[in-house]
Amino acid sequence: MFFSLIIPVYNRPDEVAELLESLSHSNYKESFEIVVVEDGSSLKCEDIVHKYEGKLSISYYYKENSGPGDSRNYGMKIAKGEYFIIFDSDCIIPAGYLIEVDKSLKENYVDCFGGPDRALDSFSNIQKAINFAMTSFLTTGGIRGGSEKIDKFQPRSFNMGLSRQAFEASKGFGNIHPGEDPDLSIRLWNLGFKTKLVSNAYVYHKRRVDWDKFSTQVNKFGKARPILNSWYPEYNKLTFFFPSVFITGFGLAVLLVIFNFDLLLQLYFIYFLVLFLVSSYQNKSLKIGSLSVIAVWKQFYGYGIGFLESFFKVIILKQKPQIAFPELFFKI
């Protein structure tokens, strides 16, 4: 199977260098191509791409800024492969990644797959803490971390595969961001295509964020979910409300202390203590364990507040999503 690796990039030449270097060490014996799509960057990575032309089958394209979804579509239209694999520019790819994908598709072919993410030892402590929050079974990140205990898997576009047939039938990603990947997954299901998780096809996802950027990111995730629920109500789940219920419950727990009832607050304390202990053990660092508590709180708070705001505007007030949250939509 001939794979085309699609990499959209925006002002991240250093990340592209790390990503391409990791791909140059791939153990996959078959040929594959890499398509780098520069999404209107002012800091271009063209020179870096040229350095790898002797090591990899690679091509570079520059286009006006229109967002990651449209840039992925642009790359897939140009690519030669029968199966596309999409990476974010802040990923580092293990040498055996393509071998695992090829093996999984030969054993059980699907037209769309996703893989989990992990953290390298070289990542910063904050990156490792955020990775824990986004992947742990103790948070809403269990699916991203590789859990298969769900009826249908929604791949995430930092590590995602899509057949040419599925791309042409679905027309690829829409203009919402974030939220473009679950939107595509649902449209694929409705077209009769299947998705799955390939647990061994993991990437090292650097998550180029500080605390403020992480809070903004998860807040946008929260805003996007009620929009998707309004488009596809048949796929709405009660678990989507969990972060909002969590932060509302925490506020109630603090309030109840005034009335000498602290049991609920104690339960929250136990939960955060468990987070701290599990992260400290997994990361072999008490500091990362402490930072993980901060990351999970920011994850729940940012997502929960964004979800409530979007639920009120889109579901209750029936506002058009593009009017209520223009920052979530790229103009294509």
N, C-alpha and C positions, 0 to 999 in steps of 0.2 A: 504494500500500500504506500502510495506516494503522499507524504505529508507536506503541507505548506504551513509554516509557522508565521502567524500574523502578529506584529508588534506595533501598536500605536504608541507614539511618544510625544510629549509636550514639554519642552524646556528641561529635558533630563538626559543630557549626553553622558554624564558619568554613570548613571544607572544602565544605560544601553551598553556601555563598555563592559560592565560586570556581567550583564545578561549574555552578551555575545561570547565573552570569554568562557562562560560556563557551557554554552552550547558547542563551543569548539572542542570540548572534551567529551562529547557524547559517545557512548559505546554502541550506538545504533549503527548497524552495518549497511543498511539500505540508504539510498540517497534521499535527501529532503531539502527543501528550500526555505529561506527566511525572507519575509517581506516586511521591511520597516517603513512605517507611514508616519511622516513628520506632520503633526497636526497644527500647522501655522506657528511653529516655535520661533522665538527670537534667538534662543540658544540652540543651534542646530547640532545634530549628531552625524551629519554627512561624512565628515572627515574620519570619524571613528568607524563608521560602517565600511568605508573604503579600506581601512587597515585589515579587515577580516575577509576581504574578497578572495584572497588566496587560500584561506582556511575553510571558508564556508560558501555554499551557494546562496548568495545574498543579493538583494536588490533594495534600492532606496527610492522613496517617492516623497515629494513635498506637496502639500495642499493647504488651502486656506483653513483656518480654524473652524471646526464644526462639531467638536466633541468626540469622545472616545468611541461611541457607538457607530457613528457615521464613518470614522476613520477605520474601524474594523471592517465595515462593509466595503469601503473603498479597497482595502487590502485584499479581501476575499474575491472581489470582482477581477482584480488583476492577477491573482495567484493562479498557478498551474495545477495545483494538487487536486486530488479527489476527496481529500479530507483536510480540513483546516484546524489548526490548533492555535488558540489565542492566549497570549501572555500579556500581563501588564509589564511595563518597563522596569518596575521595581522588584522583579522576581529573579531568582537565581535557580537554574535548572539542574537537578542531579544528573549525573552521567547516564544512568539507566532509565531515565524518564520515558523516552520514546520506545524502548524495549517493552516496558510495562504496558504502555498504551497499545502497542501493536499486539501484544499477547492477549490483552483483555478483549480487544475488538475481534480478534480471530476466534476467541472462545465464545463470546456472546456479543454479536454486533448490535450496536445502536447508532442512531444518527446524531446523537448529541451526548457528550459525557462531561463530567466535571471531576476535578481532583481536589484534595485538601491542601493545606499549607502548613509549614513548619517554620521554626526559627533556627538560624545558625548561631553558633557560639559567638561569632564576631558581631552579632547585632547588639545595639545598645540595650541597656537595661529597660528603658521605656519601650523600645520596640518589642522586647521579649514579654513585658507585662501586657502590652496591647495584644500581642499574639495570643497570650493565655486567655485574655478576655474574649477574643474573637473565635477561639477554637475549643475552649474547655467544655466538657460535658456538664459542668456546674453552671454554665451560663447559656444564653441563647445561641452561643457559637458551636454547640455540639455537632450540628450538621456540617458546618464548615470544617470542623476538626476531623471529620471522617466517619461520623455515625451513619449507619445504613438503616436505622430503625425508623424509616419513613416510607410511605407508600409510593411517592414519586420524588425524585431528586431534582432540585433546581440548581444546575451548575452556575458557578460564579465566573465572571469573564476574566478574572486574573489568571485562571487556569481552566480552560474550557476547550472542548473539541466539537466540531460541527461538520457534518458531511456537506459536500457541494449540493447534493440533492435537497437536503433540508434548508440550506441557505437560499437556494433559488426558489423554493416553494414558499418560504416564510418572508423573503426579502430582507432577512437579517434583523439587526437591532433597530429599535425605534429611537426617538429623539429625547426620551426621558433619561435623566441621569442624576443620582443613581436610580436603580430599578429596572434598567434596560435588560439585565440578564434574566430575572424571573419573568419579566414580560415576554421575552423571547421563548423561554421554556414553556410557558402556558400556551402560547400560540402554536408551538410545535406539537404539544399534546393534542390540541384541538384539530390539528392537521393530520393526526394519526401517527406521528413520530414518537419514538421512545427515548428516554434519557436514563442515565445511570451514573452512579459514583464509581470511579476507579480508585480505590483506596490507596493503592501503591504508586499512583501517578501524582505524587506530591511535589510541590515546589517550595522553595524558601522565599517567603514573601516579606520583604523588608518593611513594608508599611511606612512610607516616608512621612511620618507625622510627628508633631509634638502634641502636647495635651490640647491646645486650642484647636489645632487642625483635626484631631481625633474627635473632639466634641462636636465640631461642625459637621464632620463626616457622618457620625452616627445620628445626629439630628436630622440630616437629610434622608438617611435610611428610614427613620421614623416617619417623616413626611411622605415618603414615596409609598409606603405600604397601604394606607387607606385609599390612595389613588388607584393602586393595582386592585384592591378589593372592590372598588367601584366599577372597574372595568371587567373584572372576572369574579363576580360574587360567589360563584360555585366553588371557588378555591379558597374562600375565606376560612380562617381557623381561629379558634379562641386563643390559641397560644400567641397569636400576633399581639394580643392585648397585654401580655404578661409584663413587659417592662413598665407600661403605664400603671398597671395595677400595683406593681412593685413599689414605684416611687410614691404613689398615692397612699399605699399602706404604710410606708415609712413615715410620711407626714402624720398619718393617723396615730402611729405608734408613739411619736414624740408628743403629740397632743394628749394622749391618754396618760402619759406620765404625770401630767398636772393633776389628774384625778386618782393618783396613786395606783395606777394599773400599768405595770411595766413588763408584763409577760410578752406582749407582741414585740417590744423593743429588744427584749432578751433574745427572741428568735432571730431577729435581724443580726444581732451581735454574733450569735452562733454561726449563722450563715457566712458572715464575713470572716469569722475566725477559720472556718473550714476552707474558704477560698485562700486565705493566707497560708495555711498549713499545706494544702495541696500544691499551690504554686511554688512555695518555698522548696518542697520536696522535689517537684518535677524539674525546677530550674536550679536546684542546689544553691539557693541564695535567699537569705531572709530579706535582703533589700528588694529583690524582684518580687518576692511574696508580698511585701508591703505595697510596692508600686502596682501590683496586680489588683489589690483591693481598690485603689484609686481608679484604675482602668475600668474595672467592672462597674463601679459607681457612675463614672462618666458615661459608660456605654448605656446603662439602664436609664440614667437621667436624660441624656441627650436624645436617645431614641424615644423614650416615653413621652417627653414633652413634645417632640416633633410629631409623634403619632397622634396625641390628643389634639394638637392644633390642626392637623390635617383632617382628622376625623370630624371635628366640629365644622370646618369650612367646607369640606368636600362631601361628607356624608349627611351632616345635619342641615347645613345651609345650601347644599347642592350647588356650590360654586364650581365653575369650570376649573379644572386643575391648572391649566396654563395661565389662568388669570390669578388664581389664589397663590400659586407658587411659581412664578416665571423663572426663578433661579434654577429650577429643576429641569428646564427644557431648553435644549439647544435648537437654534434655528438652522435648518438644513436647506 
